[in-house]
Amino acid sequence: MERTETIPGRAPSPDTIAVLAGEIEAGLTARAPRTLADHPIAGYLAAFARLPPGAQYHAVPDEARTTCAAIEGAGGAEAVEAYHRLVLLHLIARTIEQGPATDIRLTPEARGLLDGHLARVFADVAKGRRGFFRHGHDPFAKDFAVCRGRLLPCGVEMLDPIGGIPRGLALRGGPRQALTMARMVGRLGGVKALWGLHFDRRLVRHFNARGYADLYLRLADLLALNPAIRGISSWSWWHDPKVAEISPELSFIGAIPERGGAFVLRVGEHEFATNDALRFAPRRMELYREGRYRPCFYTLAWARRDILAWARAHRAKQA
């Protein structure tokens, strides 16, 4: 099986970044002259660095919200977006100069994916799409997180260094789930030091069986370089066993991990899970309206030893 294409492109040069930053800064200064003097980018980023260790990738500290409100008051929403475009360019330049701001040891392929993603972010900053560069817009949140080392592109999904399984899940599915949880903890060696995963809809072209096989191979290679990590976890409505019955076309997502020893635990219903599961899905919507399907979050956990074993077997078979 051929590997899927990685995100094309190379990280932009420092000179190219500087030219674009100068153009955006000139426009921002004309709109709100004291923005950069009153709200230095380094200080803005420092607020994010002070977020609690377990904060989500899209979390925004109160200090940053206050800064955005002040900038908007001085120059409108477009000034906030111009400021965020400069923030992204600052982070891209820092990555090129100092290397990725992550504690994860990267494979050459992972570094190539990161450089390609930075190139795409740079291209988006150059286009300056109105309404994109704002908190609350998930594609921007993901790009911002990648640029500051909070997420790592891995293909069809992004790696989140902050993952884990709450022990309270043992109480949410009755005795059977409690037993599954106990077996899972034994296999993982704990419920922390796990990597999480986040799907990026912009990478929908990789949303297929081949894309997920490539994702898991990349994760195996990264796990081999990072022995302290116990495995991976993924939270989504599509890990619900009922989804495989209703929408078998989605079974490729969890097929490899589940055949490779992964554990699946029920988390519970949530408004986001309901909205996402029913969007553009007439069959699931019909069953939901009939009361025969209730979208529900499930978490999948796959131990490092099982991921590495699957990768070895998969590559041997391909060879």
Backbone as a ProteinNet text record, in pm:
[ID]
protein_1_A
[PRIMARY]
MERTETIPGRAPSPDTIAVLAGEIEAGLTARAPRTLADHPIAGYLAAFARLPPGAQYHAVPDEARTTCAAIEGAGGAEAVEAYHRLVLLHLIARTIEQGPATDIRLTPEARGLLDGHLARVFADVAKGRRGFFRHGHDPFAKDFAVCRGRLLPCGVEMLDPIGGIPRGLALRGGPRQALTMARMVGRLGGVKALWGLHFDRRLVRHFNARGYADLYLRLADLLALNPAIRGISSWSWWHDPKVAEISPELSFIGAIPERGGAFVLRVGEHEFATNDALRFAPRRMELYREGRYRPCFYTLAWARRDILAWARAHRAKQA
[TERTIARY]
85.1	0	87.8	60.6	136.8	93.4	185.8	154.5	75.3	-15.3	-86.4	9.8	-22.8	61.8	64.2	178.6	185.7	149.6	133.2	99	214.9	192.4	303.1	353.6	474.9	527.7	643.6	720.1	832.5	809.6	861.6	846.3	905.4	840.4	888.9	1021.6	1093.9	1222.3	1199.7	1296.1	1283.3	1259.9	1325.7	1308	1165.4	1110	972.6	875.4	899.4	814.6	823.7	945.1	965.5	893.6	896.2	829.2	679.2	619.2	475.2	438.1	519.7	492.2	495.3	587.7	595.7	471.1	417.6	296.6	176.1	163.4	49.8	62.5	184.7	206.7	172.7	206.3	174.7	24.4	-49.7	-194.8	-253.8	-200.7	-249.9	-219.7	-100.6	-62.6	-151.7	-188.1	-276.1	-415.2	-458	-591.6	-594	-493.9	-487.7	-341.4	-293.6	-150.3	-74.9	-133.3	-58.1	-73.2	-129.4	-158.4	-34.5	70.2	188.2	266.9	260.8	328.4	256.9	123.8	46.9	27.9	37.9	12.3	122.2	242.3	352.5	316.7	358.1	326.7	386.1	505.8	568.9	483.1	426.9	341.3	212.5	158.1	35.4	59.5	171.4	203.1	235.2	292.3	324.7	198.4	88.1	-38.4	-80.8	-59.5	-93	2.7	127.9	226.1	192.8	117.5	81.3	-49	-111.3	-231.4	-198.7	-294.7	-270.6	-221.7	-141.4	-82.9	-185.8	-305.3	-404.1	-501.4	-475.2	-568.5	-581.2	-701.5	-725	-650.5	-625.2	-549	-617.6	-751.3	-825.1	-856.4	-800.4	-824.8	-763.2	-835.8	-788.8	-788.6	-672.8	-667.5	-741.3	-790.7	-864.6	-781.3	-651.9	-563	-562.5	-561.8	-562	-696.4	-803.5	-936.3	-945	-886.4	-885.4	-805.8	-693	-611	-688.9	-757.3	-834.5	-945.9	-1010.4	-1117.2	-1063.2	-944.5	-884.5	-846.1	-789.6	-751.4	-874.6	-979.2	-1102.4	-1164.1	-1155.8	-1208.9	-1134.9	-1005.5	-924.5	-932.1	-945.5	-938.7	-1037.4	-1129.8	-1229.4	-1181.1	-1271.3	-1239.5	-1123.9	-1111.6	-1002.7	-866.4	-861.2	-734.9	-695.9	-793.6	-765.5	-711.7	-773.1	-727	-587.4	-559	-424.6	-322.9	-359.9	-271.4	-243.7	-347.8	-329.1	-246.6	-258.2	-173.6	-27	-0.1	137.5	185.4	96.7	132.3	174.1	97.6	131.9	266.4	290	419.2	533.8	512.6	613.6	648	544.9	566.4	634.7	595	659.1	807.2	838.1	977.9	1056.7	994.1	1061.6	1089.8	995.2	1014.7	1129.7	1136	1244.6	1379.3	1383	1509.4	1550.9	1455	1488	1447.6	1369.4	1318.8	1179.9	1110.9	974.4	966.4	862.6	842.3	763.9	819.6	753.9	857.4	814.2	904.2	907.2	825.3	820.6	942	1008.9	1117.5	1054.6	1093.4	1028.4	1107.4	1035.1	1095.8	1114.2	1199.6	1211.8	1078	995.3	865.4	776.9	778	696.4	742.5	873.3	923.3	882.3	881.6	837.3	690.1	607.6	466	446.8	525.9	517.1	556.7	666.9	710.3	603.7	542.8	438.3	317.4	283.5	169.7	202.7	324.2	363.6	357.3	394.1	385.5	240.3	150.6	9	-44	-2.6	-44.4	6.2	130.5	187.4	105	67.8	-11.7	-147.3	-207.5	-336.5	-320.9	-211.7	-185.9	-170.6	-101.4	-82.4	-215.4	-306.2	-437.6	-522.2	-505.7	-578.1	-729.2	-776.2	-920.6	-994.4	-1087.7	-1161.5	-1246.7	-1244.4	-1323.4	-1252.8	-1132.9	-1061.1	-977.5	-906	-803.9	-864.6	-948.6	-1015.9	-1035.4	-1030.9	-1056.9	-1202.5	-1224.2	-1356.9	-1375.7	-1283	-1285.2	-1185.9	-1235.3	-1148.4	-1030.5	-1045.7	-926.9	-815	-851.9	-749.5	-691	-776.5	-727.4	-625.9	-651.9	-558.5	-427.8	-436.8	-314.2	-232	-299.4	-231.9	-163.5	-232.9	-176.3	-55.7	-63.2	50.4	170.4	147.7	257.6	326.6	253	317.4	353.9	350	395.1	295.7	170	68.7	6.9	3.1	-41.9	64.1	61.5	158.1	83.8	98.3	32.8	87.2	-5.2	36.9	-35.4	-100.5	-175.8	-322	-406	-549.6	-591.9	-512.7	-540.9	-415	-437.1	-326.4	-299.4	-172.2	-131.9	-137.6	-200.3	-208.4	-125	-15.4	68.4	-4.6	-115.3	-190.2	-309.1	-293.6	-401	-413.6	-515.8	-534.9	-676.2	-698.6	-828.8	-873.2	-981.3	-1030	-1072.1	-1028	-1063.8	-1214.2	-1282.4	-1425.7	-1505.2	-1443.3	-1514.7	-1551.9	-1481.3	-1512.3	-1652.7	-1707.1	-1838.3	-1951.8	-1921.5	-2023.1	-2087.3	-2036.8	-2090.7	-2122.3	-2140.4	-2175.4	-2055.6	-2080.2	-1971.5	-1883.6	-1944.5	-1865	-1761	-1801.2	-1704.8	-1598.1	-1637	-1538.6	-1432.5	-1475	-1380.4	-1290.6	-1351.7	-1272.6	-1170.4	-1213.4	-1122.8	-1004.8	-1031.7	-923.9	-825.1	-876.8	-789	-708.5	-773.6	-706.5	-591.8	-618.9	-514.6	-396.8	-426.5	-318.9	-235.1	-302.2	-229.8	-148.7	-207.2	-138.1	-29	-52.4	39.4	3	-115.5	-159.7	-257.4	-312.9	-411.7	-358.4	-233.2	-170.9	-54.5	17.6	127.4	77.4	-40.8	-96.4	-102.7	-92.9	-114.7	-260.1	-317.9	-452.3	-449.6	-566.6	-579.1	-695.8	-680.8	-786.7	-797.4	-918.8	-942.1	-950.9	-888.9	-894.8	-971.8	-1089.9	-1174.9	-1108.6	-1008.6	-939.9	-858	-835.5	-758.8	-850.5	-971.7	-1071.2	-1026.9	-935.8	-889.5	-815	-766.9	-698.8	-792.6	-921.4	-1016.8	-1064.9	-977	-1005.7	-915.5	-931.7	-856.3	-705.7	-662	-518.6	-466.1	-545.4	-503.6	-484.6	-573.1	-559.6	-448	-424.8	-309.5	-180.4	-169.7	-51.3	-39	-152.6	-151.4	-94.7	-143.8	-99.4	47	93.1	235.1	321.4	278.2	353.7	356.1	242	236.3	327.9	333.4	423	568.1	605.4	743	774.6	678.4	699	705.3	623.2	627.1	761.7	818.5	948.9	1056.7	1040.5	1137.1	1103.8	985.1	939	888.8	981.3	944.4	864.2	857.9	781.5	631	590.2	448.3	387.7	274.6	213.3	125.5	81.5	-5.7	-81.7	-192.9	-273.2	-418.1	-488.5	-631.2	-701.8	-825.3	-903.7	-1047.6	-1103.4	-1240.3	-1327.9	-1431.8	-1521.2	-1648.6	-1753.5	-1877.1	-1858.7	-1759.5	-1747.1	-1681.5	-1635.9	-1588	-1701.9	-1822.6	-1940.9	-1962.6	-1966.7	-1987.2	-2113.2	-2213.7	-2337.7	-2317.2	-2220.1	-2195.1	-2151.1	-2074.3	-2029.8	-2148.5	-2256.1	-2376.2	-2456.6	-2470.6	-2552	-2479.3	-2350.7	-2270.7	-2143	-2154.2	-2035.5	-1924.9	-1958.8	-1855.4	-1753.3	-1785.4	-1691.6	-1611.5	-1631.3	-1567	-1415.6	-1362.2	-1217.6	-1144.6	-1213.6	-1145.7	-1087.9	-1168.8	-1121.9	-1085.7	-1093.8	-1071.4	-931.6	-829.5	-691.9	-667.1	-696.4	-672.5	-752.6	-880.3	-963.2	-918	-873	-816.8	-680.2	-616.1	-482.5	-479.5	-593.2	-594	-638.1	-691.6	-735.6	-861	-881.5	-998	-1092.2	-1222.7	-1322.8	-1412.7	-1426.7	-1506.4	-1610.1	-1727.3	-1833.2	-1804.9	-1818.9	-1800.4	-1935.5	-2024.8	-2156.3	-2203.4	-2327.3	-2385.1	-2337.3	-2331.4	-2287.7	-2345.6	-2377.1	-2436	-2346.6	-2215.9	-2124.6	-2129.1	-2129	-2134.4	-2261.9	-2373.8	-2501.1	-2498.5	-2456	-2453.8	-2359.9	-2241.9	-2142.3	-2184.6	-2243.6	-2282.5	-2399.2	-2485.5	-2605	-2586.4	-2479	-2454.7	-2425.6	-2496.4	-2477.2	-2494.2	-2579.8	-2596.8	-2745.5	-2814.6	-2958.9	-2998.3	-2921.2	-2955.5	-2947.7	-2839.7	-2827.1	-2933.3	-2962.5	-3065.2	-3201.4	-3231.5	-3359.5	-3371.7	-3266	-3269.6	-3276.9	-3213	-3217.3	-3359.9	-3425.5	-3562.2	-3658.7	-3625.7	-3711.2	-3678.5	-3575.2	-3537.1	-3457.2	-3402.6	-3325.5	-3175	-3132.3	-2988.7	-2968.1	-2880.5	-2843.3	-2691.9	-2643.5	-2498.8	-2434.1	-2321.2	-2254.5	-2103.5	-2033.6	-1887.6	-1836.7	-1737.9	-1662.6	-1514.9	-1434.4	-1290.3	-1223.1	-1126.5	-1047.4	-907.1	-854.2	-718.4	-640	-521.1	-437.8	-297.8	-253.7	-125.4	-8.1	103	219.4	270.6	274.5	328.6	244	112.7	23.8	35.1	54.4	73.8	203	309.8	438	432.1	360.8	347.8	269.7	160.8	83.3	168.9	246.4	328.5	431.7	492.5	591	524.9	408.7	338.7	289.8	240.9	189.6	301.9	415.5	527.7	584.9	585	634.6	542.3	412.8	316.1	330.6	350.9	367	495.3	599.7	727.4	718.3
-120.4	0	124.2	216.3	340.6	432.3	511.5	608.2	722.9	781.7	899.7	1017	1115	1233.1	1308.6	1363.9	1450.2	1591.4	1678.9	1816.9	1878.1	1926.2	1976.3	2111.3	2144.9	2277.4	2273.2	2380.8	2395.6	2521.6	2523.2	2641.2	2762.3	2877.3	2997.5	3044.9	3123.9	3177	3294.5	3323.1	3437.7	3569.7	3587.8	3713	3726.9	3616.6	3619.4	3651.7	3593.6	3620.9	3767.9	3820.9	3960.5	4057.5	4030.6	4118.7	4119.2	4001.5	3994	4057.7	4033	4092.4	4245	4298	4443.4	4500.8	4431.8	4478.7	4476.3	4367.4	4356.1	4457.5	4475.8	4571.7	4713.8	4747.4	4881.7	4904.8	4803.5	4816.2	4825.7	4744.9	4747.9	4882.7	4936.5	5065.4	5178.3	5170	5271.4	5265	5145.6	5127.1	5153.5	5103.4	5117.9	5139.7	5264	5296.3	5236.9	5225.9	5184.8	5036.1	4958.8	4817.9	4740.9	4743.5	4663.1	4720.3	4850.7	4910.2	4875.4	4878.8	4850.5	4701.4	4621.5	4477.5	4398.9	4393.8	4322.1	4175.4	4123	3984.4	3887.4	3916.4	3827.2	3816.9	3926.5	3924.1	3847.8	3863.2	3791.5	3640.7	3596.5	3453.7	3402.1	3488.4	3447.1	3409.3	3475.3	3442.2	3299.3	3256.8	3119.4	3020.4	3059.2	2970.7	2947.9	3039.4	3025.7	2948.6	2901.8	2820	2694.8	2641.3	2518.2	2405	2313.6	2206.5	2123.9	2106.6	2023.8	2099.7	2228.4	2309.7	2257.8	2269	2224.6	2313.2	2259.7	2334.1	2464.1	2468.9	2588.7	2682.5	2655	2740.8	2879.1	2981.6	3119.5	3182.1	3224.4	3284.5	3417.3	3451.9	3578.2	3698.2	3692.7	3804.1	3825.7	3715.9	3727.8	3780.3	3738.8	3790.1	3940.8	3983.6	4126.5	4203	4146.2	4208.5	4220.3	4113	4115.4	4219.8	4231.2	4329.2	4471.3	4494.7	4628	4662	4564.9	4588.5	4613.2	4535.5	4554.7	4691.3	4733.1	4864.1	4976.9	4955.3	5059.2	5055.4	4936.5	4928.5	4834.2	4779.2	4690.3	4546.5	4459	4316.6	4291	4374.1	4354	4378.6	4467	4490.8	4367.2	4300.8	4178.5	4070.1	4058.7	3956.9	3988.6	4114.6	4152.8	4120.2	4146.3	4115.8	3965.7	3883.9	3739	3689.6	3752.6	3715.7	3742.1	3853.5	3883.1	3783.5	3742.9	3643.7	3512.9	3468.8	3345.3	3357	3470.3	3489.3	3489.6	3550.3	3550.2	3407.3	3324.3	3186.5	3103.8	3124.5	3051.2	3087.5	3216.3	3260.1	3200.4	3194.8	3136.8	2988.7	2917.6	2775.2	2752.7	2835	2821.9	2849.6	2948.7	2987.9	2893.6	2852.9	2778.4	2631.4	2592.8	2456.4	2448	2334.8	2319.2	2336	2406.6	2430.6	2316.4	2195.8	2078.9	1991	1918.7	1826.2	1689.5	1672	1544.7	1532.3	1420.2	1392.7	1355.7	1425.8	1412.2	1325.1	1247.3	1175.6	1273.8	1241.6	1330.8	1351.6	1247.5	1263	1358.6	1348	1437.4	1581.8	1603.9	1739.9	1792.4	1703.8	1745.7	1784.5	1709.1	1743.1	1876.7	1899.7	2026.1	2142	2127.4	2234	2260.6	2152.3	2170.2	2243.3	2213.8	2282.2	2429.8	2458.5	2598.7	2674.1	2605.9	2669.3	2701.2	2612.2	2636.8	2751.8	2756.9	2867.1	2999.5	3000.6	3122.5	3166.3	3070.5	3103.3	3161	3105.3	3158.3	3298.4	3321.7	3455.5	3555.5	3514.6	3603.5	3636.9	3539.6	3563.9	3655.7	3641.3	3727.5	3711.7	3589.3	3565.7	3627.7	3713.3	3782.2	3681.6	3694.9	3608.4	3482.2	3456.8	3332.6	3344.3	3454.7	3467.7	3522.7	3441.2	3484.3	3364	3388.3	3282.1	3238.1	3109	3053.9	2989.2	3016.3	2953.6	2838.3	2713.9	2599.2	2583.5	2605.1	2595.1	2690.3	2812.8	2904.7	2852.3	2800.5	2747.3	2636.4	2550.6	2441.8	2496.9	2592	2650.1	2720.9	2795.8	2865.9	2765.5	2654.4	2551.9	2483.5	2456.6	2395.3	2488.7	2616.3	2712.8	2730.6	2716.4	2731.3	2597.7	2489.8	2360.1	2285.1	2327.5	2262	2141.9	2141.2	2028.2	1996.2	1872.7	1830	1763.8	1813.8	1750.3	1609.3	1515	1376.8	1315.7	1396.4	1344.3	1377.6	1275.9	1299.7	1353.5	1331.3	1387.2	1452.6	1537.3	1604.8	1540.5	1530.5	1472.2	1578.6	1542.8	1629.6	1566.4	1630.4	1571.5	1550.7	1624.3	1614.2	1522.8	1398.2	1300.9	1225.3	1144.5	1067.7	1013.8	926.3	863.9	888.2	963.8	984.6	852.3	828.5	703.9	694.7	810.5	810.6	739.6	713.7	642.7	501.4	448.2	313.4	304.7	419.2	421.2	453.1	478.5	526.8	418.3	299.4	196.3	65.9	69.5	-52	-142.2	-262.3	-355	-392.4	-406.7	-446.4	-339.8	-211.7	-105.5	-96.9	-118.5	-116.8	-223.6	-340.1	-447.9	-411.5	-353.1	-310.2	-204.7	-113.5	-8.3	-68.8	-167.9	-231.5	-299.9	-369	-434.7	-332.2	-220.4	-115.9	-54.8	-23.5	35.7	-59.6	-186.9	-284.8	-290.3	-278.7	-286.5	-160.4	-45.4	81.5	106.7	59.7	88.7	217.1	271.2	396	468.1	578.1	652.7	788.1	816.9	941.5	909.7	1014.3	998.4	932.2	977.3	932.3	1050.5	1022	1124.2	1120.1	1237	1244.5	1273	1268.7	1294.4	1388.6	1475.4	1568.5	1569.3	1548.8	1550.8	1695	1721.4	1852.3	1835.4	1897.9	1879.8	1926.2	2012.1	2057.2	1945.3	1836.5	1723.6	1608.7	1642.6	1540.5	1452.1	1499.6	1416.4	1293	1296.7	1180.1	1097.5	1134.8	1068.3	938.5	838.7	708.7	604.9	479.6	371.4	390.9	432.9	453.7	566.6	674.6	787	747.6	662.9	620.7	519.1	434.7	344.2	424.9	528.3	613.9	686.8	733.6	801.5	710.5	587.8	496.6	455.9	446.6	417.5	534.1	657.1	773.9	777.9	746.6	745.8	637.9	522.9	416.7	462.9	529.3	578.1	682.9	769.4	870.3	806	705.6	635.8	567	515	448.9	546.3	675.7	777.4	839.2	812.8	874	765.1	690.1	571.7	599.8	724	753.9	757	760.3	768.9	628.9	614.3	482.3	438.6	533.8	498	619.6	596.4	706.1	691.6	803.9	803.5	892.9	859.3	937	941.8	1063.7	1082.6	1126.4	1050.9	1088.5	1005.8	1061.3	985.3	870.3	878.6	772.5	646.1	648.6	525.5	446.2	502.7	433.9	306.6	188.3	64.5	67.4	143.3	149.6	219.6	310.7	382.4	285.5	183	85.1	10.1	-4.3	-70.6	24	148.7	245.7	298.5	329.3	389.3	308.1	189.1	103.3	167	270.2	338.3	409.5	428.2	491.6	390.8	263.9	162.3	161.1	219.8	220.1	299.6	391.9	479.7	399.1	311.4	235.5	92.3	51.9	-88.8	-136.3	-59	-101.1	-107.6	-1.7	-11.5	-122.7	-136.7	-235.3	-377	-400.7	-533.1	-551.4	-439	-445.2	-436.4	-456	-462.7	-336.9	-236.3	-112.2	-137.1	-50.5	-55.7	59.9	37.6	139.6	153.1	276.6	304.3	411.7	396.2	494.9	617.5	735.9	860.5	921.2	936.1	990.8	1082.2	1124.8	1213.2	1356.5	1429.5	1568.6	1640.3	1767.3	1844.1	1845.7	1859.6	1861.8	1729.6	1616.4	1485.2	1470.8	1516.8	1507.4	1588.6	1713.5	1800.2	1746.8	1701.8	1656	1525	1435.4	1305.1	1315.2	1412.8	1423.7	1514.9	1593.9	1687.2	1611.3	1645.9	1584.6	1432.1	1382.1	1237.7	1202.9	1194.7	1169.3	1042.1	935.3	807.9	820.5	877.7	892.6	989.5	1094.5	1189	1121.2	1038.1	966.4	877.2	802.1	713.5	792.8	908.1	994.1	1044.3	1089.2	1138.5	1027.9	904.8	790.9	737.5	794.3	749.3	621.1	582.3	457	479.4	606	636.4	764.1	755.7	872.1	888.8	990.6	1010.5	1019.1	957.5	947.1	945.8	1015.5	1012.4	879.2	825.2	709.8	745.5	683	702.7	571.1	581.5	466.4	483.3	378.7	382.8	262.9	292.5	189.6	196.3	86.2	80.9	82.5	145.1	159.7	24.9	-75.7	-204.5	-266	-243.3	-297.2	-217.3	-85.7	-3.9	-44.3	-58.5	-95.4	-234.8	-327.2	-462.9	-460.7	-380.3	-369.9	-312.6	-208.1	-144	-241.3	-319.5	-418.3	-520.4	-570	-670.6	-611.9	-489.2	-424.2	-404.2	-357.9	-331.5	-461.8	-566.2	-695	-749.1	-730.7	-776.5	-697.9	-565.1	-482.9	-516.9	-552.5	-586	-716.4
0	0	0	-90.3	-94.4	18.5	65.2	168.9	108.2	186.6	140.1	134.7	53.2	42.2	173.9	208.1	325.2	283.2	381.5	350.1	273.5	152.5	71.5	121.2	78.8	108.4	204.7	205.7	297.1	378.2	499.3	583.8	511.7	520.2	450.1	507.8	430.5	476.2	571.5	658.7	749.5	675.8	561.3	486.5	434.7	386.3	336	448.6	565	681.5	719.6	720.4	761.1	667.6	537.6	441.4	467	482.2	505.6	639.3	741.3	873	863.7	787.3	772.2	708.2	608.5	541.4	636.5	713	804.9	917.9	966.9	1075.7	1030.7	907.4	856.9	854.7	811.4	808.1	946.9	1041.7	1179	1244	1219.9	1278.2	1226.3	1099.5	1043.4	1105.7	1141.5	1197.3	1347.8	1418.6	1564.7	1602.3	1599.7	1607.8	1725.7	1843.5	1960.7	1994.5	1904.4	1934.7	1978.8	1897.9	1928.9	2047.8	2068.3	2183	2312.8	2308.1	2429.7	2454.2	2349.2	2361.6	2288.9	2345	2280.3	2257.1	2143.8	2110.2	2211.9	2259.7	2358.4	2483.9	2527.6	2645.9	2620.9	2501.8	2465.1	2469.4	2413.5	2412.6	2552.6	2635.6	2772	2848.9	2820.5	2887.1	2853.6	2731.3	2692.6	2757	2770.9	2835.1	2982	3042.9	3184	3205.9	3098.9	3115.7	3197.9	3270.5	3347.9	3257.8	3309.5	3228.1	3150	3205.1	3138.3	3050.8	3024.7	2946.7	2803.2	2747.4	2610.5	2511.5	2391.8	2291.4	2251.1	2263.9	2222.6	2339.1	2457.4	2573.8	2551.8	2595.4	2583.6	2722.7	2772.9	2907.5	2911.8	3030.7	3046.8	3003.4	3033	2995.5	2844.5	2768.3	2622	2572.8	2635.9	2596.4	2621.8	2731.2	2761.3	2656.8	2615.8	2511.9	2381.3	2342.1	2217.8	2224.1	2339.6	2355	2341.6	2399.6	2391.3	2247.4	2175.5	2036.7	1950.4	1974	1896.5	1924.7	2050.4	2084.5	2014.5	1991.1	1927.5	1774.9	1717.8	1571.5	1506.5	1584.7	1527.2	1515.4	1470	1458.3	1362.4	1258.4	1163	1228.2	1326.9	1397.3	1477.7	1539.8	1615.1	1521.8	1405.2	1310.8	1257.7	1232.5	1188.7	1297.7	1421.5	1535.3	1540.7	1525.1	1529.1	1411	1297.4	1183	1215.8	1282	1324.1	1429.3	1518.5	1621.1	1553.7	1454.8	1384.7	1313.2	1248.5	1181	1281.3	1397.8	1503.5	1543.9	1560.1	1602.7	1493.9	1368.9	1259	1251.1	1263.1	1259.4	1375.2	1491.3	1608.1	1588.1	1528.1	1502.2	1404.9	1301.6	1204	1268.3	1357.5	1419.8	1532.6	1616.6	1737.8	1733.6	1633.7	1628.1	1689.5	1670.6	1721.4	1873.2	1917.5	2060.7	2121.8	2115.8	2171.6	2238.3	2340.7	2408.7	2340.7	2238.7	2167.3	2076	2082.9	1988.3	1854.8	1748.5	1619.8	1523.5	1445.2	1333.7	1218.1	1121.8	1004.6	934	926.3	861.2	939.5	1072.4	1154.7	1138.8	1132.3	1112.6	974.8	874.4	742.4	740.4	812.6	821.9	892.4	996.5	1067.9	976.5	904.1	812.6	706.1	656.6	557.7	613.8	737.4	799.7	821.9	863.2	881.8	749.5	641.2	509.2	474.9	510.8	483.2	568.5	695.8	782.1	725.4	681.5	622.4	501.3	416.7	298.4	338	443.3	490.9	548.5	620.5	674.4	560.8	453.9	339.2	271.9	267.1	206	294.1	426.8	519.6	512.6	511.1	501.3	620.2	592.8	699	778.3	909.4	995.6	1038.7	987.2	1018	1145.4	1160.8	1265.4	1395.2	1456.1	1578.7	1669.6	1799	1894.7	1882.6	1900.2	1882.3	1746.4	1654.3	1521.7	1525.5	1524.2	1552.1	1456.4	1324.9	1238.9	1281.4	1322.4	1372.6	1502.6	1590.9	1718.2	1694.6	1597.1	1566.7	1509.5	1417.9	1361.1	1468.3	1553.1	1661.9	1754.3	1782.9	1870.7	1806.7	1675.4	1606.2	1609.8	1582.1	1575.9	1711	1820.7	1951.3	2016.1	1937.4	1985.6	2069.5	2068.3	2151.1	2081	1949.1	1868.7	1764.7	1716.3	1615.1	1498.9	1375.3	1260.8	1239.4	1218.6	1194.1	1075.3	994.5	882.1	898.4	901.3	910.1	1046.6	1150.5	1281.9	1338.4	1438.7	1505.1	1640.1	1673.5	1800.4	1909.3	2018.7	2136.6	2247	2288.8	2393.4	2525.5	2544.8	2669.5	2647.5	2686	2675.8	2807.1	2817	2939.1	2947.4	3043.3	3063.6	3207.4	3229.8	3366.8	3430.6	3552.1	3621.3	3644.6	3647.1	3669.5	3560.7	3444.4	3338.1	3380.2	3478.5	3526.8	3584.3	3625.9	3690.4	3593.5	3467.2	3373.7	3288.2	3290.3	3202	3270	3401.9	3472.7	3496.8	3551.6	3586.2	3467.6	3349.1	3232	3198.1	3203.2	3172.8	3281.3	3405.6	3514	3492	3445.9	3418	3299.6	3195.1	3079.6	3120	3206.7	3254.7	3329.5	3413.2	3489.4	3395.2	3294	3197.3	3118.6	3083.5	3007.6	3087.3	3214.6	3299.3	3312.2	3326.5	3335.6	3209.3	3095.6	2968.8	2942.2	2974.6	2952.3	3055.6	3176.7	3285.6	3359.1	3332.4	3395.2	3304.5	3353.9	3275.5	3230.8	3261	3217.1	3123.7	3080.2	2984	2856.2	2810.9	2683.8	2587.6	2459.1	2357.7	2311.6	2287.6	2233.9	2084.9	2022.5	1879.4	1854	1753.1	1714	1562.3	1512.1	1367.7	1317.6	1203.9	1139.2	1009	999.7	882.1	752.9	763.2	642.7	578	652.8	600.8	560.9	521.2	490.1	373.2	289.6	178	227	351.9	410.9	497.6	501.4	589.6	523.3	526.7	467.4	533.3	494.5	558	544	425.3	403.8	490.9	502.1	585.3	730.5	781.6	921	940.3	841.9	851.8	859.2	776.8	779.2	912.9	964.3	1094.2	1201.7	1207.7	1313.4	1295.8	1172.2	1150.3	1199.9	1172.8	1220.1	1372.3	1433.8	1580.1	1637	1572.4	1618.3	1612.5	1504	1491.5	1598.3	1628.1	1732.2	1870.9	1894.7	2023.3	2044.2	1936.7	1947.4	1994.3	1958.4	1999.5	2135.4	2186.5	2312	2406.7	2467	2545.9	2671.4	2717.6	2839.1	2813.7	2686.7	2652.7	2651.6	2720.7	2738.8	2621.8	2540.9	2429.8	2381	2313.5	2260.2	2305.6	2304	2334.1	2232.9	2203.2	2107.2	2156	2161.9	2210.1	2093.4	2064.2	1954.4	1958.5	1896.3	1881.5	1784.3	1694.8	1594.9	1650.8	1777.6	1840.8	1904.6	1903	1953.4	1870.3	1933	1856.5	1770.1	1811.9	1734	1599.7	1592.1	1467.4	1357.6	1394.9	1295.3	1234.9	1312.2	1260.6	1171.1	1216.8	1144.1	1020.5	1036.4	929.3	908.9	849.4	832.9	751.1	673.7	594.2	682.2	811.3	904.2	987.1	963.8	1047.5	1033.8	925.9	906	1014	1080.5	1176.9	1292.8	1349.4	1465.9	1435.6	1307.9	1274	1313.6	1279.2	1308.9	1459.2	1536.5	1681.4	1748.7	1712.8	1781	1749.9	1626.9	1595.4	1660.3	1693.6	1752	1902.7	1967.7	2113.9	2185.5	2114.1	2179.9	2263.2	2360.6	2448.2	2414.7	2426.8	2401	2522.9	2571.6	2691.1	2662.8	2720	2703.6	2790.7	2732.7	2806.8	2843.1	2744.5	2771.6	2659.9	2668.2	2567.4	2589	2477.7	2483.2	2361.9	2377.4	2269.2	2145.4	2166	2051.7	1977	2051.1	1987.4	1905.3	1961.5	1890.4	1761.4	1770.9	1652.8	1545.4	1586.6	1490.3	1424.6	1503	1450	1351.9	1372.4	1288.7	1168.1	1168.7	1058.6	928.9	822.5	690.6	694.8	784.1	799.5	807.1	693.3	694.2	768	750.2	815.5	966.8	1018.2	1163	1216.3	1140.8	1181.7	1190.1	1092.9	1092.3	1216	1245.6	1361.7	1491.6	1493.3	1612.1	1635.7	1530.1	1543.2	1584.2	1544.4	1581.2	1720.5	1783.4	1916.7	1918.2	1803.1	1794.6	1795.6	1802.9	1809.3	1888.2	1987.7	2066.7	2056.2	1982.7	1971.8	2109.1	2120.2	2250.9	2230.9	2316.8	2313.8	2368.6	2301.5	2350.4	2341.8	2425.1	2416	2379	2291.3	2249.6	2305.8	2367.7	2423.6	2370.1	2318.7	2254.6	2316	2374.3	2444.7	2347.9	2389.5	2302.5	2253.3	2340.6	2298	2186.2	2192.3	2089.8	1959.7	1970.8	1850.8	1780.1	1858	1799.2	1737.2	1803.1	1748.8	1617.9	1615.1	1490.7	1378.6	1407.4	1304.5	1248.2	1335.9	1287.9	1196.5	1238.8	1158.6	1026.5	1031.1	910.8	808.9	856.3	764.5	709.8	791.9	744.1	634.7	654.3	554.6	425	435.8	317.2	241.9	318.9	255.5	179.4
[MASK]
+++++++++++++++++++++++++++++++++++++++++++++++++++++++++++++++++++++++++++++++++++++++++++++++++++++++++++++++++++++++++++++++++++++++++++++++++++++++++++++++++++++++++++++++++++++++++++++++++++++++++++++++++++++++++++++++++++++++++++++++++++++++++++++++++++++++++++++++++++++++++++++++++++++++++++++++++++++++++++++++

